[in-house]
Amino acid sequence: MNFEVIPFLSMNGDAAAAIAFYEEFLGAKVIFKKSYKEMKEMNPGFEYPADQDEYITHSVLEIGVNKVMIAEEAMDTERAWQLGNSTSLCIQSKDKDTIDQLYHSLMQHEGVKILVPYEQNEFSPGYGIVRDPFGIAIQLCVTVHDF
């Protein structure tokens, strides 16, 4: 199977500052970045507080030969954000069959909980979030990007 696992950092309002820090101090290259304002232009139903136009809804950075994803939102919204439970694994592939198989495999375990149902949305032909039996949020994403 051809897929990758990418660390995803939920920054609770500090995503833009974190991105700037990683660019400056780790030589990170921003491959993709979308603000709340830009997301609202793509999806008029996307809502957020008026003072958060520049908050980051999604970003991908290349640090060395690896990628890191950064956004504001926690992936597991059933738990309050706190430093330490603000990460998730993001498994992505352009091959929808691969992500479909991984999702269905995870759903075989009774300890896996659906946090966001796996379905098509405005940025992916297939996206969902589950929590594994150990408390780790796992995003499954059919990507349309070449990064």
Sine and cosine of phi, psi and omega as CSV:
sin_phi,cos_phi,sin_psi,cos_psi,sin_omega,cos_omega
0.00,0.00,0.55,-0.84,-0.03,-1.00
-0.92,-0.38,0.98,-0.18,0.05,-1.00
-0.46,-0.89,0.19,-0.98,0.02,-1.00
-0.73,-0.68,0.45,-0.89,0.07,-1.00
-0.93,-0.36,0.83,-0.55,-0.10,-0.99
-0.84,-0.54,0.81,-0.59,0.11,-0.99
-0.86,0.50,0.66,-0.75,-0.02,-1.00
-0.81,-0.58,0.88,-0.48,-0.03,-1.00
-0.98,-0.22,0.82,-0.57,0.08,-1.00
-0.99,-0.12,0.87,-0.49,-0.22,-0.98
-0.96,-0.26,-0.04,1.00,0.13,-0.99
0.80,0.59,0.72,0.69,0.05,-1.00
0.98,-0.21,-0.13,0.99,-0.05,-1.00
-0.94,-0.35,0.27,0.96,-0.09,-1.00
-0.87,0.49,-0.73,0.68,-0.03,-1.00
-0.88,0.48,-0.67,0.74,0.02,-1.00
-0.91,0.40,-0.64,0.77,0.01,-1.00
-0.91,0.42,-0.67,0.74,0.02,-1.00
-0.87,0.49,-0.73,0.68,0.01,-1.00
-0.87,0.49,-0.64,0.77,0.03,-1.00
-0.88,0.47,-0.75,0.66,-0.02,-1.00
-0.91,0.42,-0.57,0.82,0.08,-1.00
-0.89,0.45,-0.75,0.66,-0.08,-1.00
-0.95,0.32,-0.70,0.72,-0.17,-0.99
-0.99,-0.16,-0.31,0.95,0.02,-1.00
-0.87,-0.49,0.02,1.00,-0.01,-1.00
0.94,0.35,0.44,0.90,-0.01,-1.00
-0.89,0.46,0.57,-0.82,0.07,-1.00
-0.92,-0.38,0.82,-0.57,0.03,-1.00
-0.98,0.19,0.89,-0.45,0.01,-1.00
-1.00,0.00,-0.55,0.83,-0.05,-1.00
-0.42,-0.91,0.65,-0.76,0.07,-1.00
-0.45,-0.89,0.77,-0.64,-0.01,-1.00
-0.75,-0.67,0.83,-0.56,0.01,-1.00
-1.00,0.06,0.21,-0.98,0.07,-1.00
-0.86,0.52,-0.66,0.75,0.00,-1.00
-0.87,0.49,-0.70,0.71,0.02,-1.00
-0.91,0.41,-0.60,0.80,0.02,-1.00
-0.91,0.41,-0.63,0.78,0.03,-1.00
-0.88,0.47,-0.58,0.81,0.04,-1.00
-0.92,0.40,-0.55,0.83,0.04,-1.00
-0.97,0.22,-0.60,0.80,-0.10,-1.00
-0.71,-0.70,1.00,-0.08,-0.04,-1.00
-0.84,0.55,-0.33,0.94,0.03,-1.00
-0.99,0.16,-0.14,0.99,0.01,-1.00
-0.94,0.33,0.84,-0.54,-0.06,-1.00
-0.89,-0.46,0.56,-0.83,0.03,-1.00
-0.31,-0.95,0.35,-0.94,0.03,-1.00
-0.87,0.49,0.55,-0.84,-0.11,-0.99
-0.84,0.55,-0.49,0.87,-0.07,-1.00
-1.00,0.00,0.26,0.97,-0.07,-1.00
-0.88,-0.47,0.46,0.89,0.01,-1.00
-0.80,0.61,-0.63,0.78,-0.10,-1.00
-1.00,-0.06,0.04,1.00,0.10,-0.99
-0.87,0.49,0.46,-0.89,-0.08,-1.00
-0.99,-0.17,0.84,-0.54,0.06,-1.00
-1.00,0.04,-0.46,0.89,0.07,-1.00
-0.26,-0.97,0.61,-0.80,0.10,-0.99
-0.47,-0.88,0.42,-0.91,0.10,-1.00
-0.76,-0.65,0.81,-0.59,0.05,-1.00
-0.90,-0.43,0.55,-0.83,0.14,-0.99
-0.96,-0.27,0.87,-0.50,0.04,-1.00
-0.85,-0.53,0.93,-0.36,-0.14,-0.99
0.91,0.41,-0.80,-0.60,0.02,-1.00
-0.98,-0.20,0.11,0.99,-0.05,-1.00
-0.92,-0.39,0.25,-0.97,0.03,-1.00
-0.91,-0.41,0.48,-0.88,0.13,-0.99
-0.71,-0.70,0.67,-0.74,0.08,-1.00
-0.96,-0.26,0.63,-0.78,-0.02,-1.00
-0.69,-0.73,0.68,-0.73,0.09,-1.00
-0.47,-0.88,0.00,-1.00,0.01,-1.00
-1.00,0.09,-0.68,0.73,-0.22,-0.98
-0.96,0.28,0.58,-0.81,0.18,-0.98
-0.96,0.26,0.60,-0.80,0.02,-1.00
-0.98,0.17,-0.49,0.87,0.01,-1.00
-0.97,-0.25,1.00,0.01,-0.10,-1.00
-0.97,0.24,-0.05,1.00,0.06,-1.00
-0.99,0.15,-0.16,0.99,0.02,-1.00
-0.85,-0.52,0.61,-0.79,0.04,-1.00
-0.91,0.42,0.63,-0.78,0.04,-1.00
-0.91,0.42,0.69,-0.73,0.16,-0.99
-0.44,-0.90,0.48,-0.88,0.02,-1.00
-0.85,0.53,0.80,-0.60,-0.02,-1.00
0.92,-0.39,-0.53,0.85,0.08,-1.00
-0.92,-0.39,0.48,0.88,-0.11,-0.99
-0.97,-0.26,0.37,0.93,0.02,-1.00
-0.85,-0.53,0.37,-0.93,0.10,-1.00
-0.53,-0.85,0.26,-0.97,0.16,-0.99
-0.99,-0.11,0.69,-0.72,0.07,-1.00
-0.90,-0.44,0.92,-0.39,0.03,-1.00
-0.98,-0.20,0.86,-0.50,-0.05,-1.00
-0.70,-0.71,0.45,-0.89,0.06,-1.00
-0.35,-0.94,0.47,-0.88,0.14,-0.99
-0.97,0.25,-0.31,0.95,-0.03,-1.00
-1.00,0.07,0.98,-0.22,-0.04,-1.00
-0.86,0.50,-0.60,0.80,0.01,-1.00
-0.86,0.50,-0.63,0.78,0.01,-1.00
-0.89,0.45,-0.74,0.67,-0.01,-1.00
-0.92,0.39,-0.64,0.77,0.07,-1.00
-0.84,0.55,-0.72,0.69,-0.01,-1.00
-0.89,0.46,-0.69,0.72,0.00,-1.00
-0.90,0.44,-0.68,0.74,0.02,-1.00
-0.87,0.48,-0.76,0.65,-0.02,-1.00
-0.91,0.42,-0.56,0.83,0.07,-1.00
-0.90,0.43,-0.73,0.68,0.02,-1.00
-0.87,0.50,-0.62,0.78,-0.06,-1.00
-0.93,0.36,-0.18,0.98,0.05,-1.00
-0.96,0.29,-0.34,0.94,-0.04,-1.00
-1.00,-0.01,0.79,-0.61,-0.06,-1.00
-0.91,0.41,-0.31,0.95,-0.01,-1.00
-1.00,0.05,-0.01,1.00,0.02,-1.00
-1.00,0.00,0.76,-0.65,-0.02,-1.00
-0.91,-0.41,0.72,-0.69,0.07,-1.00
-0.98,0.22,0.83,-0.56,0.08,-1.00
-0.99,-0.16,-0.64,0.77,0.10,-1.00
-0.72,-0.70,0.86,-0.50,-0.03,-1.00
-0.84,0.54,0.62,-0.79,0.00,-1.00
-0.97,0.24,0.91,-0.40,-0.01,-1.00
-0.27,-0.96,0.13,-0.99,0.05,-1.00
-0.94,0.34,0.59,-0.81,0.12,-0.99
-0.62,-0.79,-0.21,-0.98,-0.10,-0.99
-0.94,0.34,-0.28,0.96,-0.01,-1.00
-0.88,-0.47,-0.03,1.00,-0.06,-1.00
-0.44,-0.90,0.61,-0.80,0.12,-0.99
-0.94,0.35,-0.22,0.98,0.04,-1.00
-0.28,-0.96,0.88,-0.48,-0.02,-1.00
-0.51,-0.86,0.68,-0.74,0.08,-1.00
-0.32,-0.95,0.24,-0.97,0.03,-1.00
-0.75,-0.67,0.73,-0.69,0.10,-0.99
-0.81,-0.59,0.34,-0.94,0.14,-0.99
-0.94,-0.35,0.80,-0.60,-0.01,-1.00
-0.98,0.21,0.14,-0.99,-0.06,-1.00
-0.90,0.45,-0.20,0.98,-0.03,-1.00
-0.98,-0.21,0.08,1.00,0.04,-1.00
1.00,-0.04,0.08,1.00,-0.01,-1.00
-1.00,0.05,0.80,-0.59,0.10,-1.00
-0.98,0.21,0.74,-0.67,0.01,-1.00
-0.84,-0.54,0.87,-0.49,0.10,-1.00
-1.00,-0.02,0.69,-0.72,0.09,-1.00
-0.89,-0.46,0.84,-0.54,-0.15,-0.99
-0.67,-0.74,0.81,-0.58,0.20,-0.98
-1.00,0.08,0.94,-0.35,-0.07,-1.00
-1.00,0.04,0.50,-0.87,0.08,-1.00
-0.94,-0.35,0.06,1.00,-0.05,-1.00
-0.99,-0.14,0.33,-0.95,0.03,-1.00
-0.99,-0.15,0.26,0.97,0.02,-1.00
-1.00,-0.07,0.00,0.00,0.00,0.00
